[in-house]
Amino acid sequence: MGFHPETLQPTTPGGAPTRVRADSPWADSMRVMYAAPLEPGVLDLTEEERAHLYGFFVFPSGSLAASGDMVVWLSLIPASLDRTLVRGGILMPASMVEHQDRDTVRKEAEAYAAVINGEDRRGLEAVQRGAMSRFGERGHLSPKEPGVLLFYRSLARALCREDGEYPGGL
């Protein structure tokens, strides 16, 4: 959440109780406690559902985040070595927008997504600059990023044969 000081950090603070789990070789899930429980607008949510963001990640590049009355989906599509196309949307009950101008709702959602993508871009570019630094050294993955470790385990499984050897003898 550290990449998202303006958007996600206030509601799902870094350091909040988080559970990350590998559900299969191709899917991970995450549950993060909100700073304060959400008040649902339409759905009858349990206390547990109001208190947590639920994330689901499909290796290598898809995700869903269930948050209160909404589900946010993202698909990350590599376009080149230095570019990724991000596609996504928000799913919500029709009753949440039936008395609102849908174009206005869409534009507000797109503006919010643009802020989140901007935060991601600044953070990831800083990480890339650090990794390319002559002082950058290979190190351990941060224990604060259990989802990253699960991703790399899935990547290793995808790259390895069943016997643990890399294709082509690499």
C-alpha positions in Angstrom: 0.0 0.0 0.0 3.1 2.2 0.3 2.8 3.1 -3.4 -0.7 4.5 -2.7 -0.5 7.3 -0.1 -3.4 9.3 -1.6 -5.8 6.5 -2.5 -5.4 3.1 -0.7 -3.3 3.9 2.3 -6.0 5.8 4.2 -8.5 2.9 4.1 -6.1 -0.2 3.8 -3.0 1.0 5.6 0.3 -0.7 5.0 1.0 -2.8 8.1 -2.7 -3.6 8.6 -3.4 -7.3 9.4 -3.0 -9.1 6.1 -3.4 -12.8 5.1 -1.9 -13.9 1.8 -2.5 -17.5 0.7 -1.6 -19.6 -2.4 -4.9 -21.2 -3.3 -3.4 -23.2 -6.3 -0.3 -23.0 -8.5 -2.1 -20.3 -10.5 -4.2 -18.4 -8.0 -3.4 -16.5 -4.8 -5.7 -14.6 -2.4 -5.2 -11.8 0.1 -7.3 -10.4 2.9 -6.4 -7.0 4.3 -8.1 -5.3 7.2 -9.6 -1.9 6.6 -8.7 1.0 8.9 -12.4 1.2 9.6 -15.2 -1.1 8.5 -17.0 -0.1 5.3 -20.7 0.9 5.4 -22.3 -1.0 2.5 -24.6 0.9 0.2 -26.7 -1.9 -1.2 -25.5 -5.4 -0.2 -26.1 -7.0 3.2 -22.5 -7.7 4.1 -21.3 -9.6 7.2 -19.2 -7.8 9.8 -16.2 -9.8 8.4 -16.9 -8.6 4.8 -17.2 -5.0 5.9 -13.9 -5.2 7.8 -11.7 -6.6 5.0 -10.6 -6.1 1.4 -10.5 -9.4 -0.4 -8.0 -9.7 -3.3 -7.7 -12.5 -5.8 -4.8 -12.9 -8.2 -4.5 -15.2 -11.1 -1.0 -15.8 -12.3 0.5 -14.2 -14.2 -1.5 -11.0 -14.7 -5.1 -10.8 -13.5 -6.6 -9.6 -10.3 -9.9 -8.9 -8.6 -10.5 -6.9 -5.4 -13.8 -7.2 -3.6 -14.4 -4.1 -1.6 -17.8 -3.6 0.0 -20.4 -3.4 -2.7 -17.9 -3.4 -5.5 -15.4 -5.6 -7.3 -12.5 -4.0 -9.1 -10.8 -6.1 -11.8 -7.4 -5.6 -13.5 -5.6 -7.3 -16.3 -1.9 -6.4 -16.8 -0.7 -7.1 -20.3 3.0 -6.8 -21.1 3.4 -4.7 -24.2 7.2 -4.6 -24.3 10.2 -4.8 -21.9 9.3 -1.4 -20.5 5.6 -1.0 -21.0 2.5 -2.7 -19.6 -1.1 -2.2 -20.7 -3.5 -2.0 -17.8 -7.1 -2.8 -18.4 -9.8 -2.8 -15.7 -13.2 -2.0 -14.5 -15.5 -1.8 -11.6 -18.5 -4.1 -11.1 -21.3 -3.0 -8.8 -25.0 -3.6 -8.3 -27.1 -1.6 -10.8 -29.0 -0.1 -7.9 -25.9 1.8 -6.9 -25.9 3.9 -10.1 -29.5 3.8 -11.2 -30.3 7.3 -10.1 -27.0 8.8 -11.1 -25.6 9.9 -14.5 -23.6 6.8 -15.6 -21.2 8.9 -17.6 -20.3 10.9 -14.5 -19.9 7.7 -12.5 -17.6 6.3 -15.2 -15.5 9.5 -15.4 -15.1 9.6 -11.6 -14.0 5.9 -11.6 -11.6 6.6 -14.5 -10.1 9.6 -12.6 -9.6 7.6 -9.4 -8.0 4.8 -11.4 -5.7 7.3 -13.1 -4.5 8.5 -9.6 -3.8 4.9 -8.6 -2.0 4.1 -11.8 0.1 7.3 -11.4 1.0 6.2 -7.9 2.0 2.8 -9.2 4.0 4.3 -12.0 6.0 6.6 -9.8 6.7 3.8 -7.3 7.6 1.2 -9.9 9.9 3.6 -11.8 11.7 4.4 -8.5 12.2 0.7 -7.9 13.5 0.2 -11.4 15.9 3.1 -11.0 17.2 1.6 -7.8 17.5 -1.8 -9.4 19.6 -0.3 -12.2 21.8 1.6 -9.9 25.5 0.5 -9.8 24.9 0.2 -6.0 21.9 -2.1 -6.5 22.6 -5.6 -5.2 20.5 -8.7 -5.4 18.8 -9.3 -2.0 16.0 -11.1 -0.2 12.3 -10.3 -0.9 10.8 -8.1 1.7 8.7 -9.9 4.3 6.3 -7.0 3.9 5.4 -8.3 0.4 4.2 -11.8 0.8 2.2 -11.6 -2.5 5.4 -10.9 -4.4 7.0 -14.1 -3.0 3.9 -16.1 -4.1 4.1 -14.5 -7.5 7.8 -15.6 -7.9 7.0 -19.1 -6.7 4.3 -19.3 -9.4 6.7 -17.9 -12.0 9.3 -20.6 -11.0 6.7 -23.3 -11.3 5.7 -22.0 -14.8 9.3 -21.9 -15.9 10.3 -25.3 -14.5 9.4 -28.7 -15.8 7.8 -31.1 -13.4 11.2 -32.6 -12.5 12.4 -29.2 -11.4 14.8 -28.7 -14.3 14.5 -25.6 -16.6 13.5 -26.2 -20.2 16.5 -26.2 -22.5 18.9 -27.1 -19.7 19.2 -23.5 -18.4 
